[in-house]
Amino acid sequence: MKLEILILIGTAIILFVVLIRIYPILYISLSKLIFGKYSSRYIATCKRFTGQSPYPYCIKDDFINHIAGFYKNQEKVLKLNSALEITFLESDYGLGFYEILRTSEKPFCINSNRLPEFDLKVLGYKDVMFTTEMKKYYFFMNKTFFLGQLTFKNPTKENIDRIIGVIRKKYLDLQPLDSDSFLISGKNNTQLWCHYNGFHLSLSYLSRSNDEISNLVDQHWQSSTKLPVANVPSLEDELMEKL
């Protein structure tokens, strides 16, 4: 075999090995360039090749856990009404993902994944309220802000009372409230779910002012919590098989 052919074969092998090595990097870079660094496609590509997201997770559990308070066991929930509009900090519902990203500090966590009904993104920020660590989460459906959440880690009883006291003063005209789990409906078709599980106090603000978004949230809850129907054979069918 001529030396030139051996050199060509050797070069081809080296190029093939190099291509295999850099293929994931090229694929990830192209995905980032084409779909954007916060897209669910780019993040899914990173997970596929590296086994992890390029960003820390805001939520690691299922999204339905963050809306369960608006659906689950509603007959047992303390429900209240407010004559005021319920707002989430200084952010208007309906704002775009990049609007909040652009006007806020750098988030400490980001989620972006494709659910069956819609594309979900989450931005997370850290803060402190009443000496208690607080995390702020902005949830986006197809890049539109529709759900806000504040979580307080291991708050003291005093701070829980102070936080709920602010809610009572702001939305309930200081009406008596002997509970740390309740649901308030505001006049702007937005609900505030307050819940303390013994470790975390969470305040979730769900806007239902956009019918399309509200319907998709309902669909996701229903499809995610629907139990599969067991195919139980009739007694006659079972006897026909055995006799």
N, C-alpha and C positions, 0 to 999 in steps of 0.2 A: 504493500500500500504506500502510495506516495506521501512524502512528508506534508505536502500542502493539504491533502485530504485529512490527514490526522490532525493537523492544526485546526481545520474547519470543524471537524467533529468535536474536538476538545473545546473550541470556542462556543459551539452550539450548546454543549452540555453545561458549560459555565453560565451562559446566558439563561438557559432554562432554569437552573438552580437559583440564580439571582432573581428571575421573574417570579418564581414560586415564593421566594422570601419576601419580595416587595409587593406582591399582589394584594395582600390584605391592606397594606398602607395606602396603595393607590386606590383601592376600592373605597376605603373609608374617606380618603381625601376627596374623591369625586362625589361621594354621597353628601359630604359636608358642603361642597361647592354648589352642587345642583339643588339640593333640598333645603339647605340652611343648617346652621349649627345647633338650632333648638328644635329641629323637626323630629318627629317620631321615626321617620325613615332613617335619618342619620344615627340617632341613638340606638335603634334596633340593629343597624349595621355594626356599630361599635360593640354591642353585646354579642353579636354573632361571631366576631373575630377575636375579641379580647375577653369576653365573658363578663364584662361589666360596663356600666354607663360611664360616659365621660364626666358626668356630674354627680355629686352626692344626691341621694334620694330625699325628697320631701316626705313622701308616704311610701311605705313598703308593703302595706296591707292593701286589701281590695278597696276600690273607690266607693263601693256601696256602704262600707262601714262609716264613711264620712257624710252620708246622706240618710243613714238609717233612722236617725231621730225624727225625720220628717215623714216617715212611712210606718215604721215598726210599732206595734202595740199602741196605736193612737187612742184607743179607748181608755188606756191607763194614763195617758199623758195629761198633765195640767196645762190647759190651754187658756191663753189670755189674749186680749185685743188691745191694740194701741191706736190712738187717734192720730199718731204721728207717722211719718215715713221712717222706716228702719234703714239706716245707712251703715256701710262698712268703712270705718275710719274716714279718710277724705277721698276715697275712690268711688266714682260713679259706676254702677252696674252697666254693662254694655261696652265698657272701654276695651280697646284691643290689647292683645298680649304685648306688643312692642311699645304701646303707649305707656303702660305701667312699667315695663322694663326700662324704658328710656328715662322716665321721670323719677325713678327710685334708685336707691343705692344698689350695689351689687348683691344679688341673692346668694344665700349660702347653700341653696339646694334648688334643683330643677327636675321636674318629671315631665316626660313627653312620651305618650304612648297611644296607640290606636285601639279604641274599644270598638265593639261591634256596631254601636250606633253613632259614634262620633270620635273626634280626635280630642284627647284630654291633655292639657298642660297644667303644671302647678309651679308657682314661684314661691319660695320661702324666704322669710327675713326674720332676724332675731331682734328682740327688744326687751325692755324691762318695765313692769308696771307694779307699783306698790312693793318694790324690792323682790318681786317674783319674776323668774325667767319667763318670758313670753315669746311665742313664735307666731308669726303672721303668715298665713297661706292664702294665695290667690289662685282660684281654680278657673280655668278657661275651657269653654267648649268651642271647638273650631275657632280658637283664638279670640273668643269673646268672654269677658269676665262675667261670671254668673253666681259664683259662690265664694264667700270669704270665710276664713276660720282663724280664731285666736285660741291658742292652747297655753295653759299655765301648768308647769311641772311642779308637783308636790307643793301646792299653795297651802298656807296656813289657814286655819278656820277664820282668823281675823281678816285675812286678805280675800278669802272667798266671800265673806259677808260684805266687804268693802266693794268688791267688783259687782256683786249682785245689787248692792245698794245704788251704785251708779246707774245700772240698768233700770231699776225701779224709778229712780228720779228722772231719768231721761225719757222713758217710754211709758211708764205706768202711773205717773203722777203720784208716786210714793204710796200706792195702794199696798196693803199688807201682803207679804209673800213669804210663806214659811216652807220653802222648798229650794233645793239647789238643782232641780231638773224641771224644766218647763219650756213651753213653746209660745212665743209671742207672734201674732200676725199684725203687720202694719198696714197702713192705708195705701202704700205703694205696691201692694201685692208681693211683699217680701216678708219672710219669716225668720225669726231668731230662735234658735234652739240652744238652750243652756243645759249642760249636763256635767255632773261631777261623778266620776267612777271610783273615787277613793284615792286615786293617784294623780289624775289630771282633771283640770277644769277646762272644758271646751265650750266656746261660743261659735256657733255656725250660722252664717247669714246667707240664706238662699233666696235669690230673686226669681220670682215667677212672672215678671212683667213682660217677658218675651215668650209668646205662646209656643213658638217653635222649639226654643230651648227647653221650656218647661215640659213639653210633650216628650222630648228625647230623654230627659232625665227620668220621667215616669216610665218610659219604655225600657230604659236600662235597668231600673229597679225591678220591674216586673219580670224581665227576661233573666235577670241574675238570681232572683229568689224563687223562680218557678220550679217546683219539684217535678222531676220526671215521673210520668204515669207508668206504674208497673204493669206489664202485660201479664195479667193473671189468667190462666186458662180456666174455662168453666169446668164444673164438676163432670158434665156430660162428655166434654172433650177428653178430660183426663181418664175417664173410665173407658172411652172408646180406644185409647191408646194401650191401656193395660189389659183389657179383657179380650 
